[in-house]
Amino acid sequence: MIPRIHQQGSNTLGLLHYLYGKGTHEEHIDPHLVASFDGMAPDPGRDPSVTKKDLQHLLDQPQSLLDADQRPDQHVWHCSVRAAPSDPTLSDEQWGDIARRMVAATGVDPGDGAGCRWAAVRHADDHIHIIATLVREDGRRPDHHRSGKRAQAECRLVEKELGLHQVAPGDGTAAKRTTSAERHKAERQGRERPAREELRETVRRAVAGATSEEEFFDRLAAAGVLIRPRAAPSGDLLGYKVALPDDRNDDQEPVFYAGSTLAPDLSLPRIRERWSGETRTQSTDTPSHQTTGTALSGPAAARRQAATAAWQAVLVIDHSEDAVVAAQIAAAGEVLDALAKTSAAHTRTELREAAFAFERATRSHVKAERGHDRALRQAARDLVYSGPALGRGEDGATTAMLIDMAFFLVTAAAHWHAKKGHAQQAVAARQAAEHLRTASRAAADVPLGVLYQRGRRLSQPLRQRQTTHLRQAVPELAEQVLAEPDWHALAAALADAESAGHDPAALLAEAAARRELDTAGSISDVLLWRLRRMAGLPADATSTRKQTTAATKSGSTVRPSPSRHDGPRSAR
C-alpha cells in the first residue's frame, strides 16, 4: 500500500473538481466519499442536492474565520493511498478506516477534537484521495511535519493487519517516482516509459565507465538528448539538465530534468565522485592495462574481462567493509547498464529490465568509497567501447558467461542489502536476478546446445573419466550433477580443459568452491562457465571441437536436435 503526499495547493475547489471528475482518460468511476472529519460531510458524488462548492465551503470554513493576513497561502493538503495490484478489492468501510488512520498518523486530524477538516474520496477500486484544509478548528496550524514518513509507517501496519501485500520500507535514497501526469503523458505519446525514466536510463548509460565530464556529455549528446549546462558566474560547471527532443510542454518547450531529480546519484557532483575515486587509487589498486582507459579488442574479450571483474567483485562483497561493498554494488549497476546497451536483440529486453531494476539497489545510506570499484567501472567502459555483440559465436557465448557471473554478483548484492536491512534494495536486486535468469537462458541456449551434443558423442571411456573427475572434485554434488540434463555439456567442458593441459578434477573443485551453488537451478551450467573462464577456454565450444575429436567414437554420428535435451531446461 503506497501513500503519497502531493504538493500543497491553494485551490480546494479545483482539487474537488478533479477528484469528482471523469479523470484524464475517464478512469474515475462513481466518485464518492468514504469518510470525512465528522462523518457527515456532504457528498456531491452520491447526493444530487449538494455541490462540490458546498463541500469546499465546509472544508475551508476554519480558514475563512481567520483574518486575511493569518491565512496560509498553501492550505490544501492532498494524500493518495493506493493498494497493490495483487491486493483484494477493499470495501468503502475499509477505505474509510484507512483514511481516518492516515489523517491521525500524519497529524492532520490527530483525534484531539480540534483537528483539520478533511474528506476522503474514492473514484477507483484500488485507491482513495484525502483532501484537507491545513487550519485546525482552533485556528492553529497542524503538526504534520514529515507526514510522508508517518503515512508510510501507518501503511505498513495496515498491510499486516489486513493481510495485504507488504511493501518494503524505503530509506529516502530511491529515485523520485513518476507522477500520474507523466505516466498519462507517456501513454498519449505512445512511449514505453515516461520521459523521466527514459532520461534516467539514458544518463546512467552515459555515465557507465565514463572517466571525465567531457566524455560523459559527449555520450549524452550522442544519445540524442538535449543538454542544458548550469554554470557559475566564473564559468565553472555546477550541474546539468536533460530533455528528450520530442517531450514538450503546453508552450512547446522541451521539458528539462536536472540530473539530481532523475536520481540522487546522477547529480554532477555525485558523478564526479566516481572519477575522483579513480584518481586516488589509480597508481596502487589498478593493473596498468586498466589505467589507460583503452578498450579491449572486441565484444567477446570485453565480456570475458567483465566476467572476471564481476567474480572478483563477488568476493569483495563477501569479505570487505561496507563502504567498499557499496562502491562495488554501484559499479555493478554500470556494468549492467553497459551490458544492456551492447546486448544482442534476443537478450536485450531482459538485460534492460535487469539494469532498470538493479538501479534501485545501487544506492543506500552507506557511502560508497570510490576507487576500489575501478575494475568494474573499467569493465563497463570496455563493454561500451568494444561495441555491440552479435549474439552468436564467441560473442554470444561470452555474453552467456558474463550474464552467469552477473547473476551471482547481483545475488551477492541482494544478500548484503538484506543483511543490512535495506529492504527496497534487496527486493530490487532479487528482481534484477530474475531478469538475468531469463536472459541467461536465451544467451546460453545455443553455446550450451553445442556442448551438450559434443558431450553426448564422447567415447564411453572418456565420458567415464569425466564422471570420475566429477566424483573426485565434488563428491557431495556428484549425484545431483549427473542427474541434470546439462551434465553432458559439463563433461564436454571437462574434456576440453583436459585437452588443454589442465587437471579437470582440480579445476572443477576450485570452480565449485568459489561460491555457494544453492541459488543455481542448474549446477552443471554454472560450473562449466566458471571452468571455461578459469581455464582460458573459448566460451564458444565450436572453437575447441577439434580438441576432442580423437576421443569420440570412430565413425559414429549423432543427428543434432534443436534442443540439447528432451525436457525443458531447468531454470537457473
C-alpha positions in Angstrom: 0.0 0.0 0.0 1.6 3.2 -1.2 0.7 6.6 0.4 1.7 9.7 -1.5 1.7 13.3 -0.1 1.2 15.6 -3.0 2.4 19.2 -3.2 0.3 21.6 -1.2 -2.0 23.9 -3.0 -4.4 26.8 -2.6 -7.4 25.7 -4.6 -9.7 23.4 -2.7 -12.5 23.6 -5.3 -10.1 22.8 -8.1 -8.9 19.6 -6.5 -12.5 18.6 -5.7 -13.4 19.1 -9.4 -10.6 16.7 -10.3 -11.5 14.1 -7.7 -15.2 14.1 -8.7 -14.5 14.5 -12.4 -14.1 11.8 -15.1 -10.3 11.8 -15.0 -7.8 12.3 -17.8 -8.9 9.2 -19.6 -12.4 8.9 -18.0 -10.9 6.4 -15.5 -12.7 7.8 -12.5 -15.8 5.7 -11.8 -18.5 6.5 -9.2 -16.6 9.2 -7.2 -18.0 9.3 -3.7 -17.0 10.0 -0.1 -15.9 7.1 2.1 -15.1 9.1 5.2 -14.8 12.7 6.5 -13.7 14.6 9.6 -17.2 14.4 11.1 -18.7 11.6 9.2 -21.5 13.9 7.9 -19.8 15.9 5.1 -22.0 16.5 2.0 -21.2 14.1 -0.9 -21.6 15.7 -4.3 -21.0 12.3 -5.8 -23.9 10.5 -4.4 -26.2 13.3 -3.3 -27.6 15.3 -6.2 -28.8 18.1 -3.9 -25.3 19.2 -2.9 -22.4 20.6 -5.0 -18.7 20.5 -4.9 -18.8 24.1 -3.7 -20.8 23.0 -0.7 -18.1 20.6 0.3 -15.4 23.2 -0.4 -17.1 25.7 1.9 -17.4 23.2 4.7 -13.7 22.2 4.4 -12.4 25.7 4.2 -14.5 27.2 7.0 -11.8 27.2 9.6 -9.5 29.2 7.3 -12.3 31.7 6.3 -12.7 32.5 10.0 -9.1 33.7 10.2 -8.0 37.3 9.4 -6.8 37.5 5.8 -3.2 38.1 6.9 -3.2 34.9 9.0 -4.5 32.6 6.4 -1.8 30.2 4.9 -1.1 30.6 1.2 -0.9 26.9 0.6 -3.6 25.4 2.7 -4.7 22.4 0.7 -3.3 19.0 1.8 -3.7 16.1 -0.6 -2.8 12.5 0.1 -3.5 9.5 -2.1 -3.3 5.9 -0.8 -3.1 3.1 -3.3 -3.3 -0.7 -2.8 -1.1 -3.1 -4.6 -2.4 -4.8 -7.8 -2.4 -8.1 -6.1 -4.4 -6.9 -3.1 -8.1 -7.8 -2.9 -10.7 -5.0 -3.5 -11.4 -3.3 -0.2 -14.8 -2.1 0.9 -15.8 1.6 1.4 -15.8 0.9 5.1 -12.2 -0.4 5.0 -11.0 2.5 2.9 -12.8 4.9 5.3 -11.0 3.4 8.2 -7.7 3.7 6.3 -8.4 7.3 5.7 -9.0 8.0 9.4 -5.8 6.3 10.3 -3.9 8.3 7.7 -5.0 11.7 9.0 -4.4 10.7 12.5 -0.9 9.3 11.9 0.2 12.4 9.8 -1.1 14.9 12.4 -3.7 16.4 10.1 -6.5 15.2 12.5 -4.8 13.6 15.5 -8.1 12.9 17.3 -7.9 15.7 19.9 -11.3 17.1 18.8 -9.8 20.2 17.1 -8.1 18.7 14.1 -8.3 19.8 10.4 -11.3 19.2 8.3 -10.9 16.6 5.7 -12.7 14.2 3.3 -11.7 11.0 1.6 -12.9 10.4 -2.0 -12.9 7.1 -3.8 -13.2 7.0 -7.5 -11.5 3.7 -8.3 -11.3 0.2 -6.7 -7.6 0.4 -5.7 -7.1 3.9 -4.1 -8.5 6.9 -2.3 -7.7 10.6 -2.2 -7.7 12.5 1.1 -8.2 16.3 0.9 -7.8 18.5 4.0 -7.6 22.2 4.9 -4.4 22.9 6.9 -6.1 25.0 9.6 -7.4 23.4 12.7 -10.7 24.1 14.4 -8.9 26.2 17.0 -7.2 28.3 14.3 -3.7 26.8 14.7 -1.7 25.0 12.0 -1.4 21.2 12.4 1.8 19.5 13.3 2.2 17.5 10.0 5.9 17.5 9.8 7.3 14.5 8.0 3.8 13.4 7.1 5.1 11.3 4.3 7.2 9.1 6.6 4.4 8.9 9.1 1.9 7.8 6.4 4.4 5.2 5.2 4.7 3.7 8.7 1.0 3.6 9.2 0.5 1.8 5.8 3.0 -0.9 6.9 0.7 -1.5 9.9 -2.4 -1.6 7.7 -0.8 -4.1 5.4 -0.1 -6.5 8.2 -3.5 -6.2 9.8 -5.4 -6.6 6.6 -3.1 -9.3 5.1 -2.2 -7.1 2.1 0.9 -7.1 0.1 3.7 -5.8 2.3 5.7 -3.0 0.6 9.4 -2.9 1.5 10.1 0.1 3.6 12.3 2.8 2.0 15.2 4.8 3.2 14.9 8.0 1.2 17.5 7.0 -1.4 15.1 6.0 -4.2 14.8 8.0 -7.3 11.7 10.2 -7.5 8.7 8.3 -8.8 7.0 9.5 -11.9 3.7 11.4 -11.4 0.4 10.2 -12.8 0.5 13.2 -15.2 3.9 12.0 -16.5 2.5 8.4 -16.9 -0.6 9.6 -18.7 1.5 11.8 -21.0 3.7 8.9 -21.9 0.6 6.9 -22.8 -0.7 9.7 -25.0 2.7 9.9 -26.7 3.0 6.2 -27.2 6.1 5.9 -25.1 7.2 2.7 -23.5 8.2 4.6 -20.3 7.6 8.2 -19.0 10.2 10.7 -20.1 11.8 10.9 -16.6 12.5 7.1 -16.7 13.8 7.2 -20.2 16.2 10.0 -19.4 17.3 8.3 -16.2 18.2 5.2 -18.2 20.0 7.3 -20.8 22.1 9.2 -18.3 23.0 6.1 -16.4 24.2 4.5 -19.7 26.2 7.7 -20.5 28.0 7.6 -17.2 28.7 3.9 -17.2 32.5 3.6 -17.3 33.0 7.3 -18.3 36.2 8.9 -16.9 35.6 12.6 -17.5 32.9 15.3 -17.8 33.8 15.7 -21.5 33.2 12.0 -22.2 30.0 12.0 -20.2 28.5 14.9 -22.0 29.7 13.6 -25.4 27.8 10.4 -24.7 24.7 12.2 -23.7 24.8 14.3 -27.0 25.4 11.1 -29.0 22.3 9.6 -27.4 20.3 12.4 -28.8 19.1 14.2 -25.7 19.1 17.9 -25.2 21.6 19.2 -22.7 21.4 22.4 -20.7 24.5 23.0 -18.6 24.3 25.1 -15.4 27.4 27.3 -14.8 28.6 29.7 -12.1 29.4 33.3 -13.0 33.1 32.2 -13.0 32.2 29.7 -15.8 32.6 26.6 -13.7 30.1 23.9 -14.4 27.7 23.4 -11.5 25.2 20.9 -13.0 23.2 20.0 -16.0 19.6 19.3 -17.2 18.5 17.0 -20.0 15.4 16.7 -22.1 14.0 14.4 -24.8 13.7 16.4 -28.0 10.1 15.4 -28.5 8.9 15.8 -24.9 7.4 19.3 -24.8 5.1 21.3 -22.5 2.0 23.2 -23.5 4.2 26.0 -24.8 6.0 23.6 -27.0 9.2 24.0 -25.0 11.4 21.0 -24.1 10.8 19.6 -20.6 14.1 19.5 -18.8 15.1 17.4 -15.8 18.1 18.1 -13.6 20.3 15.1 -13.0 19.6 15.2 -9.3 15.8 14.9 -10.0 16.4 11.9 -12.1 18.2 10.1 -9.3 20.2 11.2 -6.3 23.5 9.7 -7.7 23.1 11.4 -11.1 23.8 14.9 -10.0 27.0 16.3 -11.4 28.8 16.4 -8.0 27.9 12.7 -7.3 29.0 11.7 -10.8 32.3 13.5 -10.2 32.9 11.3 -7.1 33.4 8.3 -9.3 36.2 10.0 -11.2 37.9 11.4 -8.2 38.0 8.0 -6.5 39.7 6.5 -9.6 42.4 9.2 -9.4 43.2 8.5 -5.8 43.7 4.7 -6.3 44.9 4.5 -9.8 48.6 4.0 -9.0 48.2 1.3 -6.4 45.0 -0.6 -6.9 44.6 -1.0 -10.6 46.5 -3.0 -13.2 48.4 -0.9 -15.6 46.4 -2.0 -18.6 43.3 -0.6 -16.9 44.7 2.8 -16.2 45.0 3.7 -19.9 41.3 4.0 -20.5 41.6 1.9 -23.7 39.0 -0.7 -24.6 39.7 -4.3 -25.2 39.8 -5.7 -28.7 36.2 -6.8 -29.2 32.9 -7.6 -27.6 33.9 -11.2 -26.6 37.2 -10.1 -25.0 35.4 -7.3 -23.1 32.8 -9.7 -21.8 35.3 -12.2 -20.7 37.2 -9.5 -18.8 34.0 -8.2 -17.3 33.1 -11.7 -16.1 36.4 -11.9 -14.3 35.8 -8.4 -12.7 32.3 -9.5 -11.7 33.6 -12.6 -10.0 36.3 -10.6 -8.1 33.6 -8.2 -7.0 31.5 -11.1 -5.6 34.5 -12.0 -3.4 34.9 -8.3 -2.3 31.2 -8.1 -1.3 31.6 -11.3 0.8 34.6 -10.1 2.7 35.1 -6.3 2.6 33.9 -3.3 4.6 30.6 -1.7 3.9 31.9 1.4 2.1 33.9 -0.8 -0.3 30.9 -3.1 -0.9 28.7 -0.1 -1.6 31.1 1.0 -4.3 31.2 -2.4 -5.9 27.4 -2.6 -6.0 27.1 0.9 -7.5 29.7 -0.1 -10.2 27.8 -3.3 -10.8 24.9 -1.2 -11.9 27.2 0.4 -14.5 28.2 -3.0 -15.8 24.5 -4.0 -16.2 23.8 -0.7 -18.0 26.7 -1.2 -20.4 25.7 -4.8 -21.0 22.1 -3.9 -21.8 23.3 -1.1 -24.1 25.5 -3.5 -26.1 23.5 -6.7 -26.0 22.1 -8.6 -28.9 18.4 -8.5 -29.7 17.4 -11.8 -28.1 18.7 -10.8 -24.7 18.3 -7.0 -24.9 14.8 -6.7 -23.2 15.6 -8.8 -20.2 19.1 -7.2 -19.7 17.5 -3.8 -19.9 14.9 -4.8 -17.3 17.6 -6.2 -15.1 19.6 -2.9 -15.3 16.4 -0.9 -14.7 15.5 -2.9 -11.6 19.1 -3.0 -10.2 19.3 0.8 -10.3 17.4 0.9 -7.0 20.0 -1.4 -5.4 22.9 0.8 -6.3 22.0 3.4 -3.6 21.8 3.3 0.2 22.8 5.4 3.1 26.1 3.6 3.1 28.5 6.0 1.4 30.5 4.3 -1.3 34.3 4.5 -1.1 35.1 5.2 -4.7 38.3 3.9 -6.3 38.0 0.3 -5.2 35.4 -0.2 -7.9 37.8 0.6 -10.8 37.8 -3.0 -12.1 34.1 -3.0 -12.6 34.0 0.6 -14.0 36.7 -0.3 -16.4 34.7 -3.4 -17.4 31.7 -1.2 -18.1 33.9 1.1 -20.2 35.3 -1.8 -22.2 31.8 -3.1 -22.9 30.7 0.2 -24.2 33.7 0.8 -26.4 34.1 -2.7 -27.7 30.7 -2.3 -29.4 27.5 -4.3 -29.7 27.8 -8.1 -29.5 26.5 -10.1 -32.4 24.8 -12.7 -30.2 26.4 -15.7 -31.8 29.8 -17.5 -31.8 32.3 -16.3 -29.2 30.3 -13.0 -28.7 27.2 -14.9 -27.7 29.0 -17.5 -25.6 30.9 -14.9 -23.6 27.7 -12.9 -23.1 26.2 -16.0 -21.5 29.3 -16.3 -19.4 29.1 -12.7 -18.2 25.4 -13.0 -17.5 26.1 -16.0 -15.4 28.7 -14.1 -13.4 26.4 -11.0 -13.2 23.6 -13.2 -11.7 25.9 -14.2 -8.8 27.0 -10.6 -8.4 23.5 -9.2 -8.0 22.6 -12.1 -5.8 25.5 -11.3 -3.5 24.3 -7.7 -3.5 20.8 -8.8 -2.6 22.2 -10.8 0.4 24.3 -7.9 1.6 21.4 -5.5 1.4 19.1 -7.9 3.2 21.7 -8.3 5.9 21.9 -4.6 6.3 18.1 -4.1 6.5 17.9 -2.4 3.1 14.6 -3.8 2.2 13.9 -2.0 -1.1 17.4 -2.5 -2.4 17.3 -6.2 -1.6 14.0 -6.6 -3.4 15.4 -4.7 -6.4 18.5 -6.9 -6.6 16.4 -10.0 -6.5 14.2 -8.7 -9.3 17.3 -8.0 -11.4 18.5 -11.5 -10.7 15.2 -13.0 -12.1 15.6 -11.0 -15.3 19.2 -12.2 -15.6 17.9 -15.8 -15.2 15.7 -15.3 -18.2 18.5 -13.6 -20.2 20.9 -16.4 -19.3 18.6 -19.0 -20.8 18.3 -17.0 -24.0 22.1 -16.3 -24.3 23.3 -19.8 -23.3 20.9 -21.9 -25.3 23.0 -22.2 -28.5 26.5 -22.5 -27.0 25.4 -25.0 -24.3 23.5 -26.9 -27.0 26.8 -27.4 -28.9 28.5 -28.6 -25.7 25.6 -30.9 -24.9 25.8 -32.6 -28.3 29.6 -32.9 -28.0 29.2 -34.4 -24.6 26.7 -37.0 -25.9 29.3 -38.0 -28.5 32.2 -38.5 -26.1 33.6 -42.1 -26.1 32.5 -44.2 -23.3 36.0 -44.3 -21.7 36.3 -40.5 -21.9 32.9 -39.9 -20.5 33.6 -42.3 -17.6 36.8 -40.4 -16.9 34.9 -37.1 -16.6 32.5 -38.8 -14.3 35.4 -39.9 -12.1 36.8 -36.4 -12.1 33.4 -35.1 -11.0 33.1 -37.6 -8.1 36.7 -36.8 -7.1 36.2 -33.0 -7.2 32.7 -32.6 -5.7 31.6 -35.8 -4.2 28.7 -34.2 -2.3 27.3 -32.7 -5.6 28.2 -35.5 -8.0 24.9 -37.4 -8.0 22.8 -34.2 -8.4 25.0 -33.0 -11.3 24.9 -36.4 -13.0 21.1 -36.3 -12.9 21.0 -32.9 -14.6 20.3 -32.7 -18.4 23.3 -30.4 -18.8 25.8 -32.9 -17.3 26.7 -33.8 -20.9 27.7 -30.2 -21.6 29.8 -30.1 -18.4 31.5 -33.3 -19.4 32.5 -31.8 -22.7 33.9 -28.8 -21.0 36.0 -31.0 -18.7 37.3 -32.9 -21.7 38.3 -29.5 -23.3 40.1 -28.5 -20.1 41.9 -31.8 -20.0 43.0 -31.5 -23.7 44.3 -28.0 -22.9 46.6 -29.5 -20.2 44.6 -28.7 -17.1 43.8 -31.1 -14.2 40.0 -31.3 -14.7 39.3 -32.5 -11.1 41.4 -29.7 -9.5 39.9 -27.1 -11.8 36.3 -28.3 -11.1 36.9 -28.4 -7.3 38.2 -24.8 -7.4 35.2 -23.7 -9.5 32.8 -25.3 -7.1 34.5 -23.8 -4.0 34.4 -20.2 -5.3 30.9 -19.6 -4.0 27.7 -21.3 -2.9 25.6 -23.0 -5.6 22.3 -23.0 -3.7 20.9 -20.3 -6.0 21.7 -22.2 -9.2 18.9 -24.1 -10.8 21.4 -26.0 -12.9 24.7 -26.6 -11.2 26.2 -28.0 -14.4 25.6 -24.8 -16.2 27.3 -22.7 -13.5 30.3 -25.0 -13.2 31.0 -25.2 -16.9 31.0 -21.4 -17.3 33.3 -21.0 -14.3 35.5 -23.8 -15.6 35.9 -22.4 -19.1 36.7 -19.0 -17.8 39.2 -20.2 -15.3 40.9 -22.5 -17.9 41.0 -19.8 -20.5 39.0 -21.9 -22.9 37.0 -20.2 -25.7 33.4 -19.7 -24.5 32.1 -20.9 -27.8 32.7 -24.6 -27.8 32.9 -24.8 -31.6 36.3 -23.3 -31.3 37.6 -26.3 -29.4 35.7 -29.0 -31.3 38.9 -30.5 -32.8 40.4 -30.9 -29.3 38.2 -33.9 -28.5 37.5 -35.3 -32.0 40.1 -38.0 -31.5 38.3 -39.1 -28.3 34.9 -39.7 -29.9 33.7 -42.9 -31.2 35.3 -43.6 -34.6 32.7 -43.2 -37.3 29.8 -42.7 -35.0 27.3 -39.9 -35.8 24.6 -38.3 -33.8 21.9 -36.3 -35.5 21.8 -32.8 -34.0 18.5 -31.7 -32.5 17.1 -28.2 -32.0 17.4 -28.6 -28.2 20.2 -30.3 -26.3 17.9 -32.4 -24.3 14.3 -33.6 -24.5 12.8 -31.9 -21.5 12.6 -28.1 -20.7 15.8 -26.7 -19.3 15.7 -26.2 -15.5 15.7 -22.6 -14.5 18.9 -21.2 -13.1 
